[in-house]
C-alpha cells in the first residue's frame, strides 16, 4: 500500500507518519507545501525522512496559494463570522489538490492528513479530496488511533524516537502560511483570560509598537495589489513586505470564539498583518468605484463566501459562481489607498481612483454645490410613497 500524507512536521503528522507505516505496512510519501511557514522546511523534510517517509515532496507554493486562493478570498472580502480572514482554511484545498495530484503520479492508494475528529480540517481535507477524486481513500489516523490525548501522542513520540517540537512548556497548535497564522490550544482554551504574550508569533504588542505612525500606499490594478509606495512588486513579495511592515505596528491580531464546522464553539487567535491591511484597502477602493446596489449586494455575499471557504466547500459550484460575480467587478477596482499603521490599527487616510464615483461637487454643502435640491425634494416624495397610507 502507498499513502500520500500531508506532513507539517508537527506532533500530529509526525506521529501519524510512523503510525500509518506500522498499521498499514505501507510506503509513506510525505508532502510538505511551502506556503510561507515560519519554520525551516529543510528541517521538516529531514524529520520526515528520519521518521520513515520513503520520499518527501517539498514544493514552493506561495505564489499559487496567493493567486488561486488568497486573492479570490481578498476580492470577495471573506471574513468568517466577520472577523477571521480564513488563512488556514484557504490552504487546505491547495494541499488537498496537490495530494491528489501526487497520488495520481505515484500510483498511491490513499491520502492522509493529521487532523482530529473534532477539528475543522478533517472536514476540509475530506471534502476537498472527495470533490477532486471521490475514488481516492482518505485516511485520518488521528481519528482512528488509540492515542486520545496530546500527552499520549507525546509519549508515543518518545517511545518511538520521533522528534517533535510540542512540549508541555510549548502547548500551542500553530499553523502558518504567508496569509496568516493560527494559534490554538493550551491556555487559549480558557476564554476568560487574554492570550498570553508568548502565544503571539508574528506581531508586536500594540502597546509597545512604535510611537510614530507609518503610512503605506497600496496600488491596485483590476482588484490585484501590485505596488507599495509606488514600487511595483509581485504578489508574494508585496505580501511578505507588508506582513513585516504591519506586524511591527501590531496590526492584524484577532482573538475570536468561533463556530466550528462540527457544531461547537472554540477559541483561537490569529495573526494576519498583510491580509488585514489589504482587506481594508480593497474594501475602501470598492466603496468609491462600485455603485450602491452592486456594493451592497456584494457585501451581503461576503459572509457566504467566507463560510464556503471555512466549511471546506472551495471546490463547490457555488464558490465558483460567486467568484464569477466578483471577477466581473474587479476591472473597476483600480486605484490607490493610503493606510496609516499605528499601535494595532490600520486606518484609511487617503483614496484615489481613476474609476471613482465620488463627486466633490455633488457632495459639498459649500460654494460650487451642483446638486439640484428641488429634484431632491421630489425624489423624497416619490421614495416615501410605499409607506403612505391612503
URGIQUI-V843739 format. One record per residue. N is the residue number from 0. SS is DSSP state (h for helix, s for strand, l for the rest). NEAR is the number of other ideal C-beta (glycine too) atoms within 8 Angstrom. Layout:
BEGIN
n->N ss->SS near->NEAR
n->N ss->SS near->NEAR
END
This chain:
BEGIN
n->0 ss->l near->8
n->1 ss->s near->11
n->2 ss->s near->16
n->3 ss->s near->14
n->4 ss->s near->17
n->5 ss->s near->15
n->6 ss->l near->15
n->7 ss->l near->11
n->8 ss->l near->12
n->9 ss->l near->12
n->10 ss->h near->12
n->11 ss->h near->12
n->12 ss->h near->14
n->13 ss->h near->17
n->14 ss->h near->14
n->15 ss->h near->13
n->16 ss->h near->16
n->17 ss->h near->12
n->18 ss->h near->11
n->19 ss->h near->15
n->20 ss->h near->12
n->21 ss->h near->7
n->22 ss->h near->9
n->23 ss->h near->8
n->24 ss->l near->6
n->25 ss->l near->10
n->26 ss->s near->8
n->27 ss->s near->12
n->28 ss->s near->16
n->29 ss->s near->13
n->30 ss->s near->15
n->31 ss->s near->15
n->32 ss->s near->12
n->33 ss->s near->11
n->34 ss->l near->11
n->35 ss->l near->10
n->36 ss->l near->9
n->37 ss->l near->7
n->38 ss->l near->9
n->39 ss->l near->5
n->40 ss->h near->10
n->41 ss->h near->6
n->42 ss->h near->9
n->43 ss->h near->14
n->44 ss->h near->12
n->45 ss->h near->8
n->46 ss->h near->11
n->47 ss->h near->15
n->48 ss->h near->9
n->49 ss->h near->7
n->50 ss->h near->11
n->51 ss->l near->9
n->52 ss->l near->13
n->53 ss->l near->6
n->54 ss->s near->7
n->55 ss->s near->12
n->56 ss->s near->10
n->57 ss->s near->8
n->58 ss->s near->9
n->59 ss->s near->5
n->60 ss->l near->11
n->61 ss->h near->12
n->62 ss->h near->10
n->63 ss->h near->9
n->64 ss->h near->18
n->65 ss->h near->14
n->66 ss->h near->9
n->67 ss->h near->8
n->68 ss->h near->14
n->69 ss->h near->13
n->70 ss->h near->11
n->71 ss->h near->10
n->72 ss->h near->14
n->73 ss->h near->12
n->74 ss->h near->12
n->75 ss->h near->13
n->76 ss->l near->12
n->77 ss->l near->12
n->78 ss->l near->13
n->79 ss->s near->14
n->80 ss->l near->10
n->81 ss->l near->5
n->82 ss->l near->8
n->83 ss->s near->13
n->84 ss->l near->15
n->85 ss->l near->13
n->86 ss->h near->15
n->87 ss->h near->11
n->88 ss->h near->12
n->89 ss->h near->16
n->90 ss->h near->14
n->91 ss->h near->14
n->92 ss->h near->13
n->93 ss->h near->15
n->94 ss->h near->12
n->95 ss->h near->15
n->96 ss->h near->10
n->97 ss->h near->13
n->98 ss->h near->13
n->99 ss->h near->13
n->100 ss->h near->8
n->101 ss->h near->13
n->102 ss->h near->14
n->103 ss->h near->9
n->104 ss->h near->6
n->105 ss->h near->10
n->106 ss->l near->6
n->107 ss->l near->12
n->108 ss->l near->6
n->109 ss->s near->13
n->110 ss->s near->18
n->111 ss->s near->14
n->112 ss->s near->13
n->113 ss->l near->13
n->114 ss->l near->13
n->115 ss->l near->9
n->116 ss->l near->7
n->117 ss->l near->6
n->118 ss->l near->9
n->119 ss->l near->12
n->120 ss->h near->11
n->121 ss->h near->14
n->122 ss->h near->11
n->123 ss->h near->16
n->124 ss->h near->18
n->125 ss->h near->11
n->126 ss->h near->12
n->127 ss->h near->15
n->128 ss->h near->14
n->129 ss->h near->9
n->130 ss->h near->8
n->131 ss->h near->10
n->132 ss->l near->9
n->133 ss->l near->5
n->134 ss->l near->3
n->135 ss->l near->11
n->136 ss->s near->6
n->137 ss->s near->12
n->138 ss->s near->11
n->139 ss->s near->13
n->140 ss->h near->12
n->141 ss->h near->13
n->142 ss->h near->9
n->143 ss->h near->6
n->144 ss->l near->8
n->145 ss->l near->4
n->146 ss->l near->9
n->147 ss->l near->4
n->148 ss->l near->6
n->149 ss->h near->9
n->150 ss->h near->6
n->151 ss->h near->10
n->152 ss->h near->12
n->153 ss->h near->13
n->154 ss->h near->8
n->155 ss->h near->12
n->156 ss->h near->13
n->157 ss->h near->8
n->158 ss->h near->6
n->159 ss->l near->7
n->160 ss->l near->5
n->161 ss->l near->11
n->162 ss->l near->9
n->163 ss->l near->10
n->164 ss->l near->9
n->165 ss->l near->11
n->166 ss->l near->7
n->167 ss->l near->5
n->168 ss->l near->4
n->169 ss->l near->7
n->170 ss->l near->10
n->171 ss->l near->11
n->172 ss->s near->9
n->173 ss->s near->11
n->174 ss->s near->8
n->175 ss->s near->11
n->176 ss->s near->15
n->177 ss->l near->12
n->178 ss->l near->15
n->179 ss->s near->13
n->180 ss->s near->14
n->181 ss->s near->13
n->182 ss->s near->15
n->183 ss->s near->12
n->184 ss->l near->8
n->185 ss->h near->8
n->186 ss->h near->9
n->187 ss->h near->13
n->188 ss->h near->7
n->189 ss->l near->6
n->190 ss->l near->6
n->191 ss->l near->3
n->192 ss->l near->6
n->193 ss->l near->4
n->194 ss->l near->11
n->195 ss->l near->6
n->196 ss->h near->6
n->197 ss->h near->4
n->198 ss->h near->12
n->199 ss->l near->12
n->200 ss->l near->10
n->201 ss->l near->10
n->202 ss->l near->13
n->203 ss->l near->9
n->204 ss->l near->9
n->205 ss->h near->11
n->206 ss->h near->6
n->207 ss->h near->5
n->208 ss->l near->12
n->209 ss->l near->7
n->210 ss->l near->2
n->211 ss->l near->4
n->212 ss->l near->8
n->213 ss->s near->11
n->214 ss->s near->9
n->215 ss->s near->12
n->216 ss->s near->12
n->217 ss->s near->15
n->218 ss->s near->11
n->219 ss->s near->16
n->220 ss->s near->7
n->221 ss->l near->8
n->222 ss->l near->11
n->223 ss->s near->9
n->224 ss->s near->11
n->225 ss->s near->9
n->226 ss->s near->11
n->227 ss->s near->12
n->228 ss->l near->6
n->229 ss->l near->6
n->230 ss->s near->6
n->231 ss->s near->4
n->232 ss->l near->10
n->233 ss->l near->6
n->234 ss->h near->12
n->235 ss->h near->10
n->236 ss->h near->8
n->237 ss->h near->14
n->238 ss->h near->14
n->239 ss->h near->11
n->240 ss->h near->10
n->241 ss->h near->15
n->242 ss->h near->12
n->243 ss->h near->9
n->244 ss->h near->12
n->245 ss->h near->16
n->246 ss->h near->14
n->247 ss->h near->11
n->248 ss->l near->16
n->249 ss->l near->14
n->250 ss->l near->14
n->251 ss->l near->17
n->252 ss->s near->12
n->253 ss->s near->11
n->254 ss->s near->7
n->255 ss->s near->11
n->256 ss->s near->6
n->257 ss->s near->12
n->258 ss->s near->6
n->259 ss->l near->11
n->260 ss->l near->9
n->261 ss->l near->8
n->262 ss->l near->5
n->263 ss->l near->7
n->264 ss->s near->7
n->265 ss->s near->8
n->266 ss->s near->12
n->267 ss->s near->11
n->268 ss->s near->15
n->269 ss->s near->14
n->270 ss->s near->15
n->271 ss->l near->13
n->272 ss->h near->16
n->273 ss->h near->14
n->274 ss->h near->15
n->275 ss->h near->13
n->276 ss->h near->17
n->277 ss->h near->13
n->278 ss->h near->12
n->279 ss->h near->11
n->280 ss->h near->14
n->281 ss->h near->16
n->282 ss->h near->9
n->283 ss->h near->11
n->284 ss->h near->14
n->285 ss->h near->12
n->286 ss->h near->8
n->287 ss->h near->11
n->288 ss->h near->13
n->289 ss->l near->12
n->290 ss->l near->6
n->291 ss->h near->6
n->292 ss->h near->6
n->293 ss->h near->9
n->294 ss->h near->11
n->295 ss->h near->8
n->296 ss->h near->8
n->297 ss->h near->14
n->298 ss->h near->8
n->299 ss->h near->8
n->300 ss->h near->11
n->301 ss->h near->12
n->302 ss->h near->10
n->303 ss->h near->9
n->304 ss->h near->15
n->305 ss->h near->16
n->306 ss->h near->9
n->307 ss->h near->13
n->308 ss->h near->15
n->309 ss->h near->12
n->310 ss->h near->10
n->311 ss->l near->15
n->312 ss->l near->10
n->313 ss->l near->12
n->314 ss->l near->9
n->315 ss->l near->9
n->316 ss->h near->5
n->317 ss->h near->8
n->318 ss->h near->13
n->319 ss->h near->8
n->320 ss->h near->8
n->321 ss->h near->13
n->322 ss->h near->10
n->323 ss->h near->8
n->324 ss->h near->10
n->325 ss->h near->13
n->326 ss->h near->8
n->327 ss->h near->7
n->328 ss->h near->13
n->329 ss->h near->11
n->330 ss->l near->8
n->331 ss->l near->8
n->332 ss->l near->16
n->333 ss->l near->12
n->334 ss->s near->15
n->335 ss->s near->11
n->336 ss->s near->15
n->337 ss->s near->12
n->338 ss->s near->15
n->339 ss->s near->12
n->340 ss->s near->15
n->341 ss->s near->10
n->342 ss->l near->8
n->343 ss->l near->9
n->344 ss->s near->9
n->345 ss->s near->11
n->346 ss->s near->7
n->347 ss->s near->11
n->348 ss->s near->7
n->349 ss->s near->8
n->350 ss->s near->13
n->351 ss->s near->7
n->352 ss->l near->11
n->353 ss->l near->5
n->354 ss->l near->9
n->355 ss->l near->10
n->356 ss->l near->8
n->357 ss->l near->7
n->358 ss->l near->7
n->359 ss->h near->7
n->360 ss->h near->8
n->361 ss->h near->8
n->362 ss->h near->6
n->363 ss->l near->8
n->364 ss->l near->3
n->365 ss->l near->5
n->366 ss->l near->3
n->367 ss->l near->7
n->368 ss->l near->9
n->369 ss->l near->7
n->370 ss->l near->6
n->371 ss->l near->6
n->372 ss->h near->6
n->373 ss->h near->6
n->374 ss->h near->7
n->375 ss->h near->9
n->376 ss->h near->8
n->377 ss->h near->8
n->378 ss->h near->8
n->379 ss->h near->8
n->380 ss->h near->8
n->381 ss->h near->7
n->382 ss->h near->6
n->383 ss->h near->8
n->384 ss->h near->7
n->385 ss->h near->4
n->386 ss->h near->5
n->387 ss->l near->6
n->388 ss->l near->3
n->389 ss->l near->2
END
